[in-house]
Amino acid sequence: MKLQINGEEREFANAAVPFTLAALIESLGMKPDRVAVELNRDIVSRALWSETALNEGDRLEVVQFVGGGTERRTQIA
């Protein structure tokens, strides 16, 4: 199955049938609680991922949230 993910065509040769959004996120090695997904221009609620079947040529935007940054410290004289 060929999918367009973040503008890049990807092929999933051994995709289970049906290949769900939940299975895709797992196959990409992403943590589901840190990901948002848009499928064919519609945001898909995480609660629906396991029942959302993907089809040949679907377009997805997958955004992974990451924490971090710098810690700011102040000294008291």
N, C-alpha and C positions, 0 to 999 in steps of 0.2 A: 504494500500500500504506500502510495506517495502522498505526503502531506507537506504543506508550506508552513514552516515554523519560523516566526520572526524574519520573514522574507527569504528564507533559505529552504530549498526543496530537500526533504529528507525522505528516505525510503525505509520502510519497516517490513522486511521480507518475511519474518516469522511472527507477524502480528496475529494474535488470537482473533477468532471471529465470534462475537463482535469485538472489535478493538475499541475499548472505551477510553474516555478522557482520563479516568483514574489509572488505567493500565499504561497510557502514554506517559503520564507524569512519573510513574514508578520506573518505567523503562529509561527515562531520562535521568534517573537518579536524584530527583528533586524532592525536597521535603514538602509535602502537601500543605502544611500549615503556613508555609512562607511563599506561596505561589498564587498568582491570579492569572486567569486564563480568559482570553477572548477567542471565540470560535465563530468564524465567518461574520465578524463585526458585532457579535453579541457576547456580553460578559456572561459566563456560566458560573452559577453558584456552586461552591464546593460540594454542597449537599447533593447535587445532581451529577457529579462527575462519574460515579459508578454506573449510572444508567444512560449516559450520553455517549452513543455510538459515533465513532468517527467514520467518515467516508472518503474514498479516493478523491484527492484534490482539495480537501478542506484546508482552509487558511486559519492558522492560529497565531496569536500573539501571546507569548508566555513571559510573565514578569516575575522574577524572583526577588523577594525582599531580603536585604542583608543589613545587619546592624554594624555598628562600629563608629569610628570617628576618633576624635582626640578628647582626652580628658583635660579639663581646664582646672588648674589649681591656683589658688591665691595664697600668698603668705601674709600672715598677720605679724606686723612688726612690734 
